[in-house]
Amino acid sequence: MNAIRHDFRSDTVTKPSAGMRAAMAAAEVGDDVFGDDPTVNRLEQRIAGMLGKDAALFVPSGTMSNLLALMSHCGRGDEYIAGQKAHLYVNEAGGAAVLGSIQPQPIGHQADGTMALADIEAAIKPDDAHYARTRVICLENTFGGRVIPMDYMRAVADIARRHDLGLHLDGARAFNATTVLGMDIAAFTAPFDSVSICLSKGLGAPVGSVLIGRRNLIDTARRHRKMLGGGLRQSGLLAAAGLYALDNNVARLADDHRRARQLAEGLSRHAALTVTAPDTNILWVDAHADIAEAFDTYLAEQGIAVIGRYGQQRWVTHIDITDDDVSGALALVDRFFERR
Ligand SMILES: *Cc1c(COP(=O)(O)O)cnc(C)c1O
């Protein structure tokens, strides 16, 4: 691969802006394991307040945040229900099983990305010594960049309530969803007992996620965070970036979504590319088998970085992708097809 000129791999590749770095440098800090870091405390109170929930916990990553949620909802030998392609089931190295002794109950997805309500209900185990105890249902929104409708989330919440189960939201990109739905984050997350949100994706912070929820869950998660080695000390330096992101980088997510649509329009002009219209900042592109390998090679040569090879690609817009990146990348793609 040549030097990357247009980095569409992920919204995790963003670098802190000058303003964000200034906020980090100026942050008041203390020892957060003692509860003494005023900036971490401010971030936790701020996000808990935004969601209208009791408490929040600043953690190093979304992976740790989801793991802490599962370890707080479940004990050894308990079970969580999640989609077969849910990030916390597929992409987190089996942490809940390895570190929490928590069994997954994965469920297949329907064409729209949701799990069928009847499938969820059927997977909940009766109280019987043969079975693991089902404790929590996990949803993800956005899911592969797709916005899952609010009505669906409320219907799953009804199931959870009827069966006395917890409900967790992997809302790594929750603000991308609320941007599209035009909803307040508190209303969006209201059905959930716990919510994980990444500060280091579209919001542009270098590090960090937050787990938000009921007081007793967050207290348990704080103990588990220490156990997992996630108790950080003067982490106000990082929390300051998160606060800056909440102040400055939420409203602008609409720009990422607009640029993803522009990319989709430009790419879909080529018959060999099948482009799924993006809801948010993630675009899925299928290249016809005849050109897939040549197209991958060409993009790499031109410094256009995407994730995926031989057919399916993921293009992600983010705070460091400008209008010029979009038009520049589209012009280079046009040239690939003109030459053939
Ligand atoms: C990125 C992501 C996570 C995990 O976040 P990391 O900070 O990379 O550990 C969890 N869930 C979803 C849906 C994500 O996209």
The ligand as an SDF file (V2000), in Angstrom:
LIG
                    3D

 15 15  0  0  0  0  0  0  0  0999 V2000
  -15.9380   -0.0920   17.8940 C   0  0  0  0  0  0  0  0  0  0  0  0
  -17.0790   -0.7930   18.4790 C   0  0  0  0  0  0  0  0  0  0  0  0
  -17.0100   -1.3620   19.7470 C   0  0  0  0  0  0  0  0  0  0  0  0
  -15.7260   -1.4610   20.5500 C   0  0  0  0  0  0  0  0  0  0  0  0
  -15.0030   -0.3310   20.7270 O   0  0  0  0  0  0  0  0  0  0  0  0
  -13.4120   -0.3660   20.8970 P   0  0  0  0  0  0  0  0  0  0  0  0
  -13.1580    0.9470   21.5440 O   0  0  0  0  0  0  0  0  0  0  0  0
  -12.8470   -0.5040   19.5420 O   0  0  0  0  0  0  0  0  0  0  0  0
  -13.0760   -1.4930   21.8000 O   0  0  0  0  0  0  0  0  0  0  0  0
  -18.1390   -1.9630   20.2450 C   0  0  0  0  0  0  0  0  0  0  0  0
  -19.2700   -2.0140   19.5320 N   0  0  0  0  0  0  0  0  0  0  0  0
  -19.3810   -1.4880   18.3090 C   0  0  0  0  0  0  0  0  0  0  0  0
  -20.6760   -1.5620   17.5990 C   0  0  0  0  0  0  0  0  0  0  0  0
  -18.2790   -0.8590   17.7380 C   0  0  0  0  0  0  0  0  0  0  0  0
  -18.3890   -0.3500   16.5100 O   0  0  0  0  0  0  0  0  0  0  0  0
  1  2  1  0
  2  3  1  0
  2 14  2  0
  3  4  1  0
  3 10  2  0
  4  5  1  0
  5  6  1  0
  6  7  2  0
  6  8  1  0
  6  9  1  0
 10 11  1  0
 11 12  2  0
 12 13  1  0
 12 14  1  0
 14 15  1  0
M  END
$$$$
